[in-house]
């Protein structure tokens, strides 16, 4: 969910492409002086205006309750939105999606297969104990353990060793062009092993103690109601002076989120559904901001039955009305998209990625008669499934719109399909629970990566990838992923990644639906947070403060 051997890789090109790609994604709401539809004109950029002063407490809305604060088990968007402020990582994603330092004060490739991290010795965990180099080693070993949610980020790692008082050396089996970026995501979180070992299976739950060292600590989690993070007085980084004393997280579906911000009960939210921002067009009290992201809504496939046949997957992709989804679910504040990762990942060789994207076939914005004819031909070749195709939804409006669009696509090419509803609290388990995946052929979800390199997504098509759920296996694809990781030259890696992208779309491993910019609604009383997708990993609450001084 995550560059190169150099420690910082600017993403100006990706910012520009994201802005261009989404420039037309405004939608009508209300009316203008001529009686036509008014458009929401949201500024697009990496950040909101800097705060002018401190604030005692802010209430922030999430699209759902966090499921766990143990990222090695799972990490939903609500989980990461909280963890970004609570847990430090070895490296740190910046608001413009570039890479900065975290608990590691330096990271250097000393040769093609040895990455050396220099570990700060002045950081403290929330229990007051120092963050040691040995703690970093323990954390990386936990992330890389078989079955851990972030273990795929360590796929080329042969060993992780403490090689000095403040030094960790990672040995890889080959050059790894994006390992460093992975350390800015959940695979780079630095844990307090003493807390985790003491908590046991309780770790990450509402009653668990904090095992992190970030600028905020979780001080209460009332299950089903709210979660509060409070400024950590002994935070190690003197450059971070958190302006908000506490942030109270509450959660609701999107209409209630909009209502809470409208009434002033809450001061902001990073929206799951960009379309929910449309109601704020023309508001004098609430502003809308958008920024670059790697986010894309996709239909993920399982090996339950019919979707193991790529002809069925390709047929459904050809028949899916992505334009309709962009309008119905997002009010036009999203773009029909051909790939499973957003253009915010194009952190290098932007023109090459853009050209390759434009040439892709198989995922039309709106299916034409020719697309439907081709889809029906594929079904004739494959044979109609003996049972209805089952698509899951968690009941949210966005998930329901996408699920219904899939059902409509199936019916348009002569297939039966139905929807099964999985509770929100259980929905994230699709990634870890094979029994749950056995209940559906597809499930819609918003997927993102922390890297500004699309190779960080396309590794998911490897035969042994943790999120390749048995529908695709190709030794040539696997070899290309390995070659991509070894390609430290940008142009070479882009060429390989573009080939992987084409193969992914050709085989319809997952069905891409729409790309969504990061979308933020925020009371005009507060400001300072990033408007990009950095909020998933960057400690955004530390920048949140009063707009009025």
C-alpha positions as CSV (number, residue, x, y, z in Angstrom):
1,X,0.0,0.0,0.0
2,X,3.5,2.0,-0.9
3,X,10.6,4.3,-4.4
4,X,13.6,4.4,-5.2
5,X,16.9,4.1,-3.6
6,X,16.9,7.9,-3.0
7,X,15.0,8.7,0.2
8,X,12.7,11.4,-1.2
9,X,10.9,11.3,-4.5
10,X,9.0,14.4,-5.5
11,X,5.5,13.9,-6.9
12,X,4.8,17.1,-8.6
13,X,3.9,15.3,-11.8
14,X,1.4,13.2,-10.0
15,X,-0.2,16.2,-8.5
16,X,-0.6,17.8,-11.9
17,X,-2.0,14.6,-13.5
18,X,-4.5,14.1,-10.6
19,X,-5.6,17.7,-10.9
20,X,-6.1,17.4,-14.7
21,X,-7.7,14.0,-14.5
22,X,-10.3,15.2,-12.1
23,X,-10.8,18.8,-13.3
24,X,-14.1,17.8,-14.9
25,X,-15.4,15.9,-12.0
26,X,-17.7,18.6,-10.6
27,X,-21.5,18.0,-10.3
28,X,-24.6,20.0,-10.0
29,X,-26.3,20.8,-6.7
30,X,-28.7,23.6,-6.0
31,X,-29.2,26.2,-8.7
32,X,-27.3,29.2,-10.1
33,X,-28.7,32.6,-11.2
34,X,-29.8,31.2,-14.5
35,X,-31.7,28.4,-12.9
36,X,-29.2,25.7,-14.0
37,X,-27.3,23.3,-11.8
38,X,-24.6,24.9,-9.6
39,X,-21.3,23.3,-9.6
40,X,-19.1,22.6,-6.6
41,X,-15.9,24.4,-7.2
42,X,-13.5,22.7,-4.7
43,X,-9.9,23.8,-4.6
44,X,-7.5,21.0,-5.5
45,X,-4.1,20.7,-3.8
46,X,-2.1,18.9,-1.1
47,X,-3.0,21.1,1.9
48,X,-5.5,23.5,3.4
49,X,-4.5,27.0,4.7
50,X,-2.3,26.8,7.8
51,X,-3.9,27.1,11.2
52,X,-3.7,30.4,13.0
53,X,-3.8,29.1,16.6
54,X,-4.6,26.3,19.0
55,X,-7.9,24.7,19.7
56,X,-9.0,22.7,22.7
57,X,-11.1,20.0,21.1
58,X,-12.2,19.0,17.6
59,X,-14.8,16.4,16.7
60,X,-14.0,14.6,13.5
61,X,-16.3,12.2,11.7
62,X,-15.4,8.8,10.2
63,X,-17.3,6.6,7.8
64,X,-17.4,3.8,10.2
65,X,-16.0,2.7,13.6
66,X,-12.4,1.4,13.6
67,X,-12.3,-2.3,13.6
68,X,-8.9,-2.7,15.2
69,X,-5.8,-0.6,15.9
70,X,-3.5,-3.5,15.2
71,X,-2.5,-2.9,11.6
72,X,-0.8,-6.3,11.4
73,X,-4.3,-7.9,11.6
74,X,-6.2,-5.4,9.4
75,X,-6.4,-1.7,8.5
76,X,-9.5,-0.2,7.2
77,X,-9.7,3.5,6.2
78,X,-11.2,4.5,9.7
79,X,-8.4,2.4,11.4
80,X,-5.7,4.2,9.4
81,X,-7.2,7.6,9.8
82,X,-6.8,7.2,13.6
83,X,-3.5,5.3,13.5
84,X,-1.9,8.0,11.3
85,X,-1.9,10.3,14.4
86,X,-1.1,7.7,17.0
87,X,1.7,5.6,15.5
88,X,5.0,6.7,14.1
89,X,6.5,4.9,11.2
90,X,10.1,4.5,10.1
91,X,9.5,6.9,7.2
92,X,6.6,9.4,6.8
93,X,4.3,10.2,3.9
94,X,4.1,14.0,3.5
95,X,1.0,16.0,2.6
96,X,2.1,16.2,-1.0
97,X,2.6,12.4,-1.0
98,X,6.4,12.7,-1.0
99,X,8.5,10.7,1.4
100,X,10.0,12.2,4.6
101,X,11.7,10.9,7.7
102,X,10.0,9.2,10.7
103,X,11.6,7.2,13.5
104,X,14.4,6.6,11.0
105,X,16.5,9.8,10.8
106,X,18.2,8.4,7.7
107,X,17.8,5.5,5.3
108,X,20.5,4.5,2.8
109,X,21.0,1.8,0.3
110,X,24.7,1.0,0.8
111,X,24.6,-1.4,-2.1
112,X,21.9,-3.1,-4.3
113,X,20.6,-5.4,-1.5
114,X,21.4,-3.7,1.8
115,X,19.2,-0.9,3.2
116,X,20.5,0.7,6.4
117,X,18.1,2.6,8.7
118,X,19.5,5.0,11.3
119,X,17.1,5.0,14.3
120,X,16.4,8.0,16.4
121,X,17.3,7.6,20.0
122,X,15.1,10.3,21.5
123,X,11.6,9.0,20.9
124,X,9.3,7.9,23.6
125,X,6.4,5.5,23.6
126,X,3.1,6.6,25.1
127,X,3.9,4.7,28.3
128,X,7.1,6.8,28.7
129,X,9.5,4.1,27.8
130,X,12.2,4.9,25.1
131,X,11.8,3.7,21.6
132,X,14.9,1.5,21.1
133,X,16.6,0.1,18.0
134,X,15.6,-3.4,19.3
135,X,11.9,-2.3,19.4
136,X,12.2,-1.2,15.7
137,X,13.7,-4.6,14.9
138,X,10.9,-6.4,16.7
139,X,8.3,-4.3,14.9
140,X,9.7,-5.1,11.5
141,X,9.9,-8.8,12.3
142,X,6.2,-8.7,13.4
143,X,5.1,-6.9,10.2
144,X,7.0,-9.4,8.0
145,X,5.8,-12.6,9.8
146,X,3.9,-15.0,7.7
147,X,0.2,-14.2,7.7
148,X,0.6,-10.6,8.9
149,X,-1.4,-8.0,6.9
150,X,1.8,-6.2,5.9
151,X,4.0,-9.2,5.2
152,X,3.8,-8.7,1.4
153,X,5.7,-5.5,1.8
154,X,8.7,-7.6,2.9
155,X,8.5,-10.1,0.0
156,X,12.1,-9.5,-1.1
157,X,13.5,-9.3,2.4
158,X,16.0,-12.0,3.4
159,X,16.9,-10.7,6.8
160,X,16.4,-7.8,9.3
161,X,19.2,-7.3,11.8
162,X,20.4,-4.8,14.4
163,X,23.9,-3.9,13.2
164,X,24.6,-1.1,15.6
165,X,23.3,0.8,18.6
166,X,21.2,2.9,16.3
167,X,21.3,0.9,13.1
168,X,19.0,-1.7,11.4
169,X,20.2,-3.4,8.2
170,X,17.7,-5.0,5.9
171,X,19.0,-7.5,3.4
172,X,17.0,-8.2,0.3
173,X,17.2,-10.9,-2.3
174,X,17.4,-8.4,-5.1
175,X,17.3,-4.6,-5.5
176,X,13.9,-3.4,-4.3
177,X,12.9,-0.1,-5.8
178,X,9.9,0.6,-3.5
179,X,10.7,-1.0,-0.1
180,X,11.6,2.4,1.4
181,X,8.2,3.8,0.6
182,X,6.6,0.8,2.2
183,X,8.1,1.8,5.5
184,X,5.9,5.0,5.4
185,X,2.8,2.8,5.4
186,X,1.5,0.4,8.0
187,X,4.4,-2.0,7.3
188,X,6.7,0.7,8.9
189,X,4.8,1.2,12.2
190,X,7.0,1.1,15.2
191,X,5.4,-0.9,18.0
192,X,6.0,-1.1,21.7
193,X,6.6,-4.9,22.0
194,X,6.1,-4.9,25.8
195,X,2.6,-3.5,25.5
196,X,1.6,-5.9,22.7
197,X,3.0,-8.9,24.6
198,X,1.2,-7.9,27.8
199,X,-2.1,-7.3,25.9
200,X,-2.0,-10.5,24.0
201,X,-5.2,-11.1,21.9
202,X,-6.7,-7.9,23.4
203,X,-4.2,-5.7,21.6
204,X,-5.9,-3.3,19.2
205,X,-9.3,-3.5,20.9
206,X,-11.2,-0.7,22.6
207,X,-9.7,-1.6,26.0
208,X,-6.1,-2.1,24.8
209,X,-3.3,0.1,25.9
210,X,-1.4,2.2,23.4
211,X,1.7,0.6,21.8
212,X,2.8,3.6,19.8
213,X,4.9,6.8,19.9
214,X,3.0,9.3,17.8
215,X,1.9,12.9,18.6
216,X,-1.4,11.7,19.9
217,X,-2.4,8.7,22.0
218,X,-5.8,7.0,22.3
219,X,-7.2,7.9,25.7
220,X,-10.6,6.4,25.4
221,X,-12.6,4.2,23.0
222,X,-16.2,3.8,23.8
223,X,-17.2,1.0,21.5
224,X,-20.1,1.9,19.3
225,X,-19.9,5.5,20.2
226,X,-16.6,7.5,20.0
227,X,-12.8,7.3,20.2
228,X,-10.7,10.1,21.6
229,X,-7.1,10.9,21.0
230,X,-5.2,13.3,23.2
231,X,-2.0,15.3,22.5
232,X,1.0,13.4,23.8
233,X,2.9,15.9,26.0
234,X,6.3,14.1,25.6
235,X,6.3,13.7,21.8
236,X,9.8,13.5,20.6
237,X,9.7,15.7,17.5
238,X,10.3,19.4,18.4
239,X,9.1,20.4,14.9
240,X,5.6,19.1,15.6
241,X,3.6,21.2,18.0
242,X,0.1,19.8,17.8
243,X,-2.5,22.6,18.0
244,X,-5.5,20.5,18.9
245,X,-5.5,19.3,22.5
246,X,-7.8,16.4,21.6
247,X,-9.7,15.0,18.7
248,X,-12.9,13.1,19.3
249,X,-13.8,10.7,16.5
250,X,-17.4,9.7,15.9
251,X,-18.8,7.7,13.0
252,X,-21.9,7.6,10.9
253,X,-23.2,7.1,7.4
254,X,-22.5,9.9,4.9
255,X,-25.8,11.8,5.3
256,X,-25.4,11.9,9.1
257,X,-21.7,13.0,8.6
258,X,-22.8,15.9,6.4
259,X,-25.5,16.9,8.9
260,X,-23.1,16.8,11.8
261,X,-20.7,19.2,10.0
262,X,-23.5,21.4,8.9
263,X,-24.9,21.8,12.4
264,X,-21.5,22.3,13.9
265,X,-21.6,19.1,16.0
266,X,-18.5,18.1,14.2
267,X,-15.8,20.2,12.5
268,X,-14.7,17.9,9.6
269,X,-14.4,14.6,7.8
270,X,-12.4,13.0,5.1
271,X,-15.2,11.6,3.0
272,X,-15.4,8.1,1.8
273,X,-17.9,9.2,-0.8
274,X,-16.9,12.4,-2.5
275,X,-20.5,12.9,-3.7
276,X,-21.5,13.7,-0.1
277,X,-19.7,17.0,-0.5
278,X,-22.1,18.3,-3.1
279,X,-24.5,19.5,-0.4
280,X,-22.0,22.1,0.7
281,X,-21.9,23.9,-2.6
282,X,-22.3,27.6,-1.8
283,X,-22.0,27.1,2.0
284,X,-20.6,30.0,3.9
285,X,-19.8,27.8,7.0
286,X,-18.2,24.7,5.5
287,X,-15.5,24.4,2.9
288,X,-14.8,21.5,0.6
289,X,-11.2,20.6,-0.5
290,X,-9.9,17.9,-2.8
291,X,-6.4,16.6,-3.3
292,X,-4.4,13.9,-5.0
293,X,-4.9,10.3,-4.1
294,X,-4.1,6.7,-5.2
295,X,-7.7,5.7,-4.3
296,X,-9.9,3.7,-6.6
297,X,-13.1,1.9,-6.0
298,X,-12.9,-1.6,-7.3
299,X,-14.8,-4.9,-7.3
300,X,-12.5,-7.4,-5.8
301,X,-13.0,-11.0,-6.9
302,X,-12.9,-14.3,-5.0
303,X,-12.4,-17.9,-6.0
304,X,-15.9,-18.9,-4.8
305,X,-17.1,-19.9,-8.3
306,X,-17.9,-18.3,-11.6
307,X,-15.4,-15.4,-11.2
308,X,-12.5,-17.8,-11.4
309,X,-13.2,-17.8,-15.2
310,X,-11.6,-14.7,-16.5
311,X,-14.0,-14.6,-19.4
312,X,-16.8,-14.0,-17.0
313,X,-14.8,-11.3,-15.2
314,X,-13.9,-9.6,-18.5
315,X,-17.6,-9.7,-19.6
316,X,-18.8,-8.1,-16.4
317,X,-16.1,-5.4,-16.7
318,X,-17.2,-4.6,-20.3
319,X,-20.8,-4.4,-19.2
320,X,-20.3,-2.2,-16.1
321,X,-21.7,1.3,-16.3
322,X,-18.9,3.2,-14.5
323,X,-20.2,6.6,-15.6
324,X,-23.5,5.7,-13.9
325,X,-21.7,4.8,-10.7
326,X,-19.7,8.1,-10.8
327,X,-23.0,10.0,-11.0
328,X,-25.2,8.0,-8.7
329,X,-22.7,7.3,-5.9
330,X,-20.4,10.3,-6.2
331,X,-22.5,13.0,-7.7
332,X,-19.9,13.3,-10.5
333,X,-17.1,13.9,-8.0
334,X,-15.3,10.8,-9.2
335,X,-14.1,9.6,-12.6
336,X,-14.9,6.3,-14.4
337,X,-11.5,4.5,-14.2
338,X,-9.8,1.8,-16.1
339,X,-7.3,0.6,-13.5
340,X,-7.4,-0.4,-9.9
341,X,-5.2,2.4,-8.6
342,X,-5.6,6.2,-9.0
343,X,-3.3,8.5,-10.9
344,X,-1.9,9.9,-7.6
345,X,0.4,6.9,-7.8
346,X,2.1,8.2,-11.0
347,X,5.1,9.7,-9.1
348,X,7.5,9.4,-12.0
349,X,7.4,9.0,-15.8
350,X,3.9,10.6,-15.7
351,X,3.5,11.0,-19.5
352,X,4.3,7.3,-20.1
353,X,1.7,6.2,-17.5
354,X,-0.9,8.6,-18.9
355,X,-0.4,7.5,-22.5
356,X,-0.6,3.8,-21.4
357,X,-3.7,4.5,-19.4
358,X,-5.5,6.1,-22.4
359,X,-4.7,3.1,-24.6
360,X,-6.3,0.5,-22.2
361,X,-9.3,-1.4,-23.3
362,X,-11.8,-3.6,-21.4
363,X,-13.1,-1.1,-18.8
364,X,-15.3,1.4,-20.7
365,X,-16.8,4.4,-18.9
366,X,-20.2,3.5,-20.4
367,X,-20.7,0.2,-22.2
368,X,-21.4,0.6,-25.9
369,X,-23.5,-1.9,-28.0
370,X,-20.2,-3.3,-29.2
371,X,-18.9,-3.8,-25.6
372,X,-22.1,-5.6,-24.7
373,X,-21.9,-7.8,-27.8
374,X,-18.3,-8.7,-26.9
375,X,-19.3,-9.4,-23.3
376,X,-22.2,-11.7,-24.4
377,X,-19.8,-13.6,-26.7
378,X,-17.4,-14.2,-23.8
379,X,-20.3,-15.6,-21.7
380,X,-21.3,-17.8,-24.6
381,X,-17.7,-19.2,-24.7
382,X,-17.5,-19.6,-20.9
383,X,-21.0,-20.9,-20.4
384,X,-23.5,-19.2,-18.0
385,X,-22.8,-19.9,-14.3
386,X,-25.0,-22.5,-12.8
387,X,-25.8,-20.2,-9.8
388,X,-26.4,-16.5,-9.5
389,X,-23.3,-14.3,-9.2
390,X,-23.2,-12.9,-5.6
391,X,-21.9,-9.4,-4.9
392,X,-21.5,-8.2,-1.3
393,X,-22.3,-4.8,0.1
394,X,-21.9,-3.4,3.6
395,X,-25.1,-1.4,3.2
396,X,-23.6,2.0,2.7
397,X,-25.0,4.0,-0.2
398,X,-21.7,3.8,-2.1
399,X,-21.3,0.1,-1.8
400,X,-25.0,-0.4,-2.6
401,X,-24.7,1.7,-5.8
402,X,-21.7,-0.3,-7.0
403,X,-23.3,-3.6,-6.1
404,X,-26.5,-2.7,-7.9
405,X,-24.4,-1.6,-10.9
406,X,-22.8,-5.0,-11.0
407,X,-26.1,-6.8,-10.8
408,X,-27.4,-4.6,-13.7
409,X,-24.2,-5.4,-15.7
410,X,-24.8,-9.1,-15.2
411,X,-28.4,-8.9,-16.3
412,X,-27.5,-6.9,-19.4
413,X,-25.5,-9.8,-20.7
414,X,-27.9,-12.6,-19.6
415,X,-26.5,-13.5,-16.2
416,X,-28.3,-13.7,-12.9
417,X,-26.8,-11.8,-10.0
418,X,-27.8,-10.9,-6.4
419,X,-26.6,-8.9,-3.5
420,X,-25.7,-10.1,0.0
421,X,-25.3,-7.6,2.8
422,X,-22.4,-8.1,5.2
423,X,-22.4,-5.9,8.3
424,X,-19.9,-2.9,8.2
425,X,-18.1,-4.2,11.3
426,X,-17.4,-7.5,9.5
427,X,-16.8,-6.2,6.0
428,X,-13.1,-5.7,6.3
429,X,-12.7,-9.4,7.1
430,X,-13.0,-10.2,3.4
431,X,-9.3,-9.6,3.3
432,X,-8.5,-12.2,6.0
433,X,-11.4,-14.6,6.2
434,X,-11.6,-17.2,3.5
435,X,-14.9,-18.4,4.9
436,X,-16.4,-15.0,4.5
437,X,-15.1,-14.7,0.9
438,X,-16.8,-18.0,0.2
439,X,-20.1,-16.1,0.6
440,X,-19.6,-13.8,-2.4
441,X,-18.0,-13.7,-5.8
442,X,-17.1,-10.0,-5.6
443,X,-17.2,-7.2,-3.1
444,X,-16.8,-3.5,-3.8
445,X,-14.2,-1.6,-1.8
446,X,-12.0,1.5,-1.9
447,X,-8.4,0.5,-2.3
448,X,-5.3,2.7,-2.0
449,X,-1.6,2.4,-1.6
450,X,0.8,4.6,0.4
451,X,3.4,4.5,-2.5
452,X,3.6,7.0,-5.4
453,X,4.6,4.1,-7.6
454,X,1.8,1.9,-9.2
455,X,4.2,-1.1,-9.0
456,X,3.2,-1.0,-5.3
457,X,-0.3,-2.0,-6.4
458,X,0.4,-4.4,-9.2
459,X,2.4,-6.7,-7.0
460,X,-1.0,-7.8,-5.8
461,X,-1.4,-9.9,-8.9
462,X,1.5,-12.2,-8.0
463,X,0.3,-15.8,-7.5
464,X,1.3,-15.7,-3.8
465,X,0.1,-12.1,-3.0
466,X,-1.9,-11.8,0.1
467,X,-4.8,-10.1,-1.7
468,X,-4.8,-12.4,-4.7
469,X,-7.7,-14.5,-3.7
470,X,-7.1,-17.4,-6.1
471,X,-8.5,-16.0,-9.4
472,X,-5.2,-15.4,-11.2
473,X,-1.9,-17.1,-11.4
474,X,0.7,-16.5,-14.1
475,X,4.5,-17.2,-13.8
476,X,5.2,-14.5,-16.4
477,X,3.3,-11.9,-14.3
478,X,5.2,-13.0,-11.2
479,X,8.5,-12.6,-13.0
480,X,7.6,-9.2,-14.2
481,X,6.8,-8.1,-10.6
482,X,10.2,-9.2,-9.5
483,X,11.8,-7.5,-12.4
484,X,10.0,-4.3,-11.6
485,X,11.2,-4.3,-8.0
486,X,14.7,-4.8,-9.2
487,X,14.5,-1.9,-11.7
488,X,15.9,1.1,-10.0
489,X,15.9,3.1,-13.2
490,X,12.6,5.0,-13.4
491,X,12.0,4.6,-17.2
492,X,12.7,0.8,-17.0
493,X,10.5,0.3,-14.0
494,X,7.7,2.3,-15.6
495,X,7.9,0.2,-18.8
496,X,7.6,-3.0,-16.7
497,X,4.8,-1.6,-14.5
498,X,2.8,-0.5,-17.6
499,X,3.1,-4.1,-18.9
500,X,1.8,-5.3,-15.5
501,X,-1.1,-2.8,-15.7
502,X,-2.1,-4.0,-19.2
503,X,-2.0,-7.6,-18.0
504,X,-4.1,-6.9,-14.9
505,X,-6.8,-5.1,-17.0
506,X,-6.6,-7.8,-19.8
507,X,-7.3,-10.5,-17.2
508,X,-9.8,-8.4,-15.2
509,X,-8.2,-9.6,-12.0
510,X,-10.3,-7.1,-10.1
511,X,-12.9,-4.9,-11.8
512,X,-12.0,-1.2,-11.6
513,X,-14.9,1.2,-11.1
514,X,-14.0,4.8,-10.4
515,X,-11.1,6.9,-9.2
516,X,-11.7,9.3,-6.4
517,X,-9.8,12.3,-5.3
518,X,-9.3,12.8,-1.6
519,X,-12.3,14.9,-0.5
520,X,-12.4,16.9,2.8
521,X,-15.3,18.8,4.3
522,X,-14.3,21.2,7.1
523,X,-15.9,23.9,9.2
524,X,-14.5,27.3,8.4
525,X,-13.6,27.6,12.1
526,X,-10.7,25.1,11.7
527,X,-8.0,24.5,9.1
528,X,-4.5,23.2,8.5
529,X,-5.0,19.5,7.6
530,X,-3.8,18.0,4.4
531,X,-6.4,17.8,1.6
532,X,-4.6,14.9,-0.1
533,X,-4.9,11.2,0.7
534,X,-1.9,11.6,3.1
535,X,-4.3,11.6,6.0
536,X,-4.3,7.8,5.8
537,X,-0.6,7.7,7.0
538,X,0.5,11.3,7.9
539,X,-0.3,12.7,11.4
540,X,-2.8,15.2,10.1
541,X,-4.4,16.1,13.4
542,X,-1.1,17.7,14.5
543,X,-1.7,20.4,11.9
544,X,-5.3,21.0,12.8
545,X,-6.1,24.2,14.6
546,X,-8.2,27.3,14.7
547,X,-8.6,29.3,11.5
548,X,-9.1,32.5,13.6
549,X,-6.0,32.6,15.8
